[in-house]
Amino acid sequence: MSLLRTLQFALAIPGFLNAQRRLEPEDFFELAMERLDAEGLMAWRARSLAAVRGRVLDVGVGTGRSFPLYGPRARVVGLEPDAALRKVAAQRGEIFGFSVLGASAEHLPFVDGHFDAVAVHLALCCIPDAAQACREFRRVLRPGGALHLLEHVQSETPLGALCLRGLDPIWARMTREACHPARRTLDTVRAAGFRVDCVERGIFPAAGMPPFPLIWARAKAR
């Protein structure tokens, strides 16, 4: 991991914790995501969703900041477990005719093959049982449907992986969502029965955040 980015993150920790204590969950989330989007995350998300259409399940939709990125042929159901974030997402969803539910990703309330696409942005790092969630994603996708991922993942370098393993329990305690940055998400997706056919890699774009490896990936059921 970049030494400069790690130092920037260390210096930003007091302000991060203070804002988290001071603000309501939905306000803190909006503030954090607004900064991340402005520093480059929005471009990643837009690319991930550019070709998504049909019946779409957006998992971990937060406050619905991804809704404007969908094209006119997408019919979206958002999934958000946090009640405060879900309320904001539902209000945004009304503008586009999208609905938002509070169901668990590990136990989706949909019949097999219901969706044409599943979009998961920065959520598998927080889902308690990511393996079960991925199996559920595969179950609710129609044959030929695709899983669209934008996630920060474990580093591919030995030193980076060691650093993230050390940071993982600290970061999980710091974040309300119990975010785990050291997960091998693509391995989990493949084990659930997906074939990953497109992967692009980068670095989390915000200067005040750890330099987490970031992936955009598309996967289809085997």
Helices and strands as residue ranges (DSSP letters): H 3-22, H 25-36, I 37-41, H 42-49, E 54-59, G 67-69, E 74-79, H 83-96, E 99-101, E 115-121, H 130-140, E 141-152, H 158-174, H 185-191, E 194-203, E 213-221
